[in-house]
């Protein structure tokens, strides 16, 4: 029988700068942490990527917000899905990221966007507040959401080092309780029983990149569980973005996951597992596909994000294996030229 193994990756336990004063990767920043510890000022211009992505899910509907600054372009996007009913997507591109403001590091200042989509993300020690609004063919869309940060809740924070000039810091949060409302025209969607997932990114990326990302949050087998899975983009770097969060405690997974799915027919079930241990063995069954394509000269985006349910088993550091039974989340495969 395969047994779980501790990660070989270096754990960071004290604050550290992501970059040197020249804007290159600080070798002391390479590793992972259970809470955000990296200061992510990136001197220079031209290849920097900064973004905040939030996805708030309920059993019947979800909403996602992206605010991104990639130096030569700003992007703000809102996505609303009512399962089995309708989906709404609005995206605004801003040359040279005019009107888009992102702090260097997580929770060091508000993130904001002006223009056709107005957005404000504000962090406190105990929660993140999300406001955004825009016009849609179905009426004005307005959101007021709070994603709580429970005391001692841990997250997956890691620096992926391709080279001294190409690197990425990502802070991935799962299983954060959320609440609030979204209004669409004269309708109000309730987000009382909701969960928040965060992808906070700061780095300098290669121009052509492919990745998988999967996440889920909820209660299963008597526990609050968050799944955080990645693939493709971390291979060969010696680090991964894979982790489990069970009742707020993080289990870091140093193995690259095996993703078994058909990119030409992504509606078929996906199997995601750790090939050398019994940490993870789950099947993701999609019920909806979001296709997002952008072709704006220097940026080309081909995203296939599937929403569905995870079922299988996981084995955290603390305790026995847990059954995952229909945990709501998503899995995606993405190709970016940016």
JOTAWO-V297639 format. One record per pair of residues at least 4 apart in sequence whose C-alpha atoms are under 6 Angstrom apart, sorted by sequence separation. I is the first residue (numbers start at 1). GAP is how many residues later the second one is. D is the distance in whole Angstrom. If there is no record, write none. Layout:
BEGIN
I;GAP;D
I;GAP;D
END
This chain:
BEGIN
19;4;5
20;4;5
58;4;6
82;4;5
94;4;6
114;4;5
136;4;6
162;4;5
183;4;6
219;4;5
245;4;5
262;4;5
19;5;5
57;5;4
69;5;5
113;5;5
123;5;4
135;5;4
162;5;5
183;5;4
219;5;4
245;5;4
295;5;5
19;6;5
20;6;5
56;6;6
68;6;6
81;6;4
103;6;6
113;6;5
122;6;6
134;6;6
161;6;5
182;6;6
218;6;6
219;6;6
234;6;6
244;6;6
274;6;5
294;6;5
315;6;4
19;7;5
56;7;5
68;7;5
80;7;5
112;7;5
122;7;5
134;7;5
160;7;6
182;7;5
218;7;6
244;7;5
273;7;5
294;7;5
314;7;6
18;8;6
55;8;6
67;8;6
80;8;5
112;8;4
121;8;6
133;8;5
160;8;5
181;8;6
217;8;6
243;8;5
273;8;4
293;8;5
314;8;5
55;9;4
67;9;5
79;9;6
102;9;5
111;9;6
121;9;5
133;9;4
159;9;6
181;9;5
217;9;4
243;9;5
261;9;5
272;9;6
293;9;5
313;9;6
54;10;5
66;10;5
79;10;5
101;10;6
111;10;5
132;10;6
159;10;4
181;10;5
216;10;6
243;10;5
260;10;6
272;10;5
313;10;5
18;11;5
54;11;5
66;11;5
78;11;6
101;11;5
110;11;6
120;11;5
132;11;5
158;11;6
180;11;5
216;11;5
230;11;6
242;11;5
260;11;5
271;11;6
292;11;5
312;11;6
313;11;5
53;12;6
65;12;6
78;12;5
100;12;6
110;12;5
119;12;6
131;12;5
158;12;6
179;12;5
215;12;5
230;12;6
271;12;4
291;12;6
312;12;5
53;13;4
65;13;5
77;13;6
100;13;4
119;13;4
131;13;5
157;13;6
179;13;5
215;13;5
229;13;5
259;13;5
270;13;6
291;13;5
311;13;5
52;14;6
64;14;6
77;14;4
99;14;6
118;14;5
130;14;6
157;14;4
228;14;6
240;14;6
258;14;6
270;14;5
290;14;6
311;14;5
52;15;5
64;15;5
76;15;6
99;15;5
118;15;5
130;15;5
156;15;6
179;15;6
214;15;5
228;15;5
258;15;5
269;15;6
290;15;5
311;15;5
51;16;6
63;16;6
76;16;5
107;16;5
117;16;6
129;16;6
156;16;5
178;16;5
213;16;6
257;16;6
269;16;5
289;16;6
310;16;5
51;17;4
63;17;4
75;17;6
117;17;5
129;17;5
178;17;5
213;17;5
227;17;5
257;17;5
289;17;4
309;17;5
310;17;5
50;18;6
62;18;6
75;18;5
128;18;6
155;18;5
177;18;5
178;18;6
212;18;5
226;18;6
288;18;6
309;18;5
23;19;5
50;19;5
62;19;5
74;19;6
128;19;5
176;19;6
212;19;5
226;19;5
267;19;6
288;19;5
309;19;5
11;20;6
12;20;6
18;20;6
23;20;5
61;20;6
74;20;5
127;20;5
175;20;6
176;20;5
211;20;6
225;20;6
286;20;6
287;20;6
308;20;6
309;20;6
10;21;5
11;21;5
12;21;5
17;21;6
18;21;6
49;21;4
61;21;4
73;21;6
127;21;4
211;21;5
225;21;5
286;21;5
287;21;5
308;21;6
11;22;6
15;22;5
16;22;5
17;22;5
18;22;5
48;22;6
61;22;6
73;22;5
127;22;5
211;22;5
224;22;6
286;22;4
307;22;6
308;22;6
15;23;6
60;23;6
73;23;5
74;23;4
126;23;5
174;23;5
224;23;5
285;23;5
307;23;4
72;24;4
73;24;5
173;24;5
285;24;5
306;24;5
46;25;6
71;25;6
173;25;5
284;25;6
306;25;5
172;26;5
284;26;4
305;26;6
306;26;6
172;27;5
283;27;6
305;27;4
69;28;6
148;28;6
171;28;6
283;28;5
304;28;6
148;29;5
171;29;5
282;29;5
304;29;6
147;30;6
148;30;6
170;30;6
282;30;4
147;31;4
170;31;5
281;31;6
303;31;5
146;32;6
169;32;6
281;32;5
302;32;6
146;33;5
169;33;5
302;33;5
145;34;6
168;34;6
169;34;6
280;34;5
145;35;4
168;35;4
279;35;5
301;35;5
144;36;6
167;36;5
279;36;5
300;36;6
144;37;6
167;37;5
300;37;5
166;38;5
299;38;6
143;39;4
166;39;5
299;39;4
142;40;6
142;41;5
141;42;6
175;42;5
141;43;5
174;43;6
140;44;6
139;45;6
140;45;5
139;46;4
175;51;5
174;52;5
41;63;5
40;64;5
40;65;5
251;65;6
39;66;6
251;66;6
161;76;6
154;94;6
153;95;4
154;95;6
154;96;6
221;102;6
220;104;6
216;112;6
216;113;4
215;114;6
215;115;6
214;116;6
214;117;4
213;118;6
35;119;6
213;119;5
34;120;5
35;120;6
212;120;5
34;121;5
212;121;5
34;122;6
211;122;6
211;123;5
33;124;5
210;124;6
32;125;5
210;125;4
32;126;4
209;126;6
31;127;6
209;127;5
31;128;6
208;128;6
30;129;5
208;129;5
207;130;5
207;131;5
58;136;5
57;137;5
57;138;5
25;139;5
56;139;6
24;140;6
56;140;5
24;141;5
55;141;6
55;142;5
54;143;6
54;144;5
53;145;6
53;146;5
52;147;6
52;148;5
51;149;6
51;150;5
50;151;6
50;152;5
49;153;6
49;154;5
48;155;6
49;155;6
48;156;5
47;157;5
7;246;6
7;247;5
4;273;5
3;274;5
4;274;6
2;275;5
3;275;6
4;275;6
2;276;6
END
